[in-house]
Amino acid sequence: MTKPNPDRPNRPKTVVRRTQWPGGSSTPVVTPLNMSVVYGAESPDALDAIYDGDDEGWTYAREGHPNAAVLAEKIDALEGMERGVITGSGMSAVTAALLSVAQAGDHVIGARQLYGRSLRLMNEDLPRMGMTTSLVDTSQADAVAEAIRPNTRAILIEVVSNPTLRIADLPGIAALVQERGIALIVDNTFTTPRAVRPKDFGADIILHSVTKLLAGHSDATLGYVAATNGDVATRLETIVATMGLTPSPFDCWLAERGLYSFDLRYDRAEENATALAAHLSQVPGVTRVLYPGLDGHPDAAKAAEILGQRTGNMICFDVSGGRAAANALVRAAKDLPFAPTLGDIGTTLSHPATSSHRALSEAQRAEMGITEGTFRVSVGVEPLDLLTQDFDRAIAASRDA
Ligand SMILES: *Cc1c(COP(=O)(O)O)cnc(C)c1O
């Protein structure tokens, strides 16, 4: 059958009535994109059964929809989790995670080098909701221990920090908080389950900006959040539906398509990053290269312990010469999008001092090891020799500035 049977009884008599989906007996290989916001039920009894969970079915897209469910199950499988929820952005996953375990009167700890908007949430928004917060250096479990108070309910960390790629003491922090019943929330966006499965280290909640490496093509904004505890998982589902953190089906469909090649993209990007980091450390004019797999990384031992050989696709490097050199480098790197994101299929370049860390003073940035000459590279899957040529040309231009 190539088109709807014209003799069927329910042919449309007006354009306003919906047309029955012309399915036939074959099934599509690709997950269909289902944009429907509302779902019809057969009867009030049938609707009751769906709402009670006695029957499977959908009601209203904010409460959940098939494209999100398909994507969530795939990321669950990657993370070794169950009942993960897809959200409209990575930040809505961060918000849902924090609000699922902390409320007014509680204390929350965060890593000092969290993603910029997560830092803002810790510094401004949680306090406005009656919570207190502390930011600590999570590469030191001792610093976390000192920050713990009797009312501490959660700690939010990233395994590899942005942009200087410091490694959190995940096992040390997990041991500390587990014995005190503090929820360990791991934002696994940078590392991805290809490098680290936070659940294996005892994380209670795992979240992602799916926007980045998992979807991988910079065309969908999404998040993922999952909890190991069933009550917290239920609270996450409720928060996402009530606060309206729900994703668009189309973004879920795009992200699912991206996810099919995630392992391949990750491995190729990591291979490129390993080679590019080694190359950059030989290029005249480069004053520092930070990469978890490269000698001289300040947390090399912890990187080996937690990441093993999975050193990832992110590199940080420095050139001297201040803003003028930075401008010259970016202008000469015409084929490398200068864009404040990461995890795209192609290599992108970002400059923390004017993007992710622009809200900080120069002194605060210096304390984190960020100068006007600091660049962060999200390495993609293009041929390595193209990349080394692009960087050689760009760095040479920065020296002439
Ligand atoms: C991008 C990012 C986020 C926020 O994700 P969005 O999808 O942009 O909302 C959170 N955490 C990390 C580590 C990120 O890189």
The ligand as a Tripos MOL2 file, in Angstrom:
@<TRIPOS>MOLECULE
LIG
   15    15     1     0     0
SMALL
NO_CHARGES

@<TRIPOS>ATOM
      1 C1         25.9440   23.3110   28.5010 C.3       1 LIG1
      2 C2         26.0490   22.7550   29.8660 C.ar      1 LIG1
      3 C3         24.9540   22.8110   30.7500 C.ar      1 LIG1
      4 C4         23.6550   23.4690   30.3730 C.3       1 LIG1
      5 O1         23.0420   22.8060   29.3190 O.3       1 LIG1
      6 P1         21.9960   23.5200   28.3180 P.3       1 LIG1
      7 O2         21.5240   22.3900   27.4730 O.co2     1 LIG1
      8 O3         22.7560   24.5550   27.5600 O.co2     1 LIG1
      9 O4         20.9350   24.1260   29.1610 O.co2     1 LIG1
     10 C5         25.0950   22.2580   32.0100 C.ar      1 LIG1
     11 N1         26.2610   21.6840   32.3970 N.ar      1 LIG1
     12 C6         27.3290   21.6130   31.5820 C.ar      1 LIG1
     13 C7         28.5810   20.9670   32.0660 C.3       1 LIG1
     14 C8         27.2670   22.1500   30.2870 C.ar      1 LIG1
     15 O5         28.3320   22.0870   29.4930 O.3       1 LIG1
@<TRIPOS>BOND
     1     1     2 1
     2     2     3 ar
     3     2    14 ar
     4     3     4 1
     5     3    10 ar
     6     4     5 1
     7     5     6 1
     8     6     7 2
     9     6     8 1
    10     6     9 1
    11    10    11 ar
    12    11    12 ar
    13    12    13 1
    14    12    14 ar
    15    14    15 1
@<TRIPOS>SUBSTRUCTURE
     1 LIG1         1 GROUP 0 **** ****
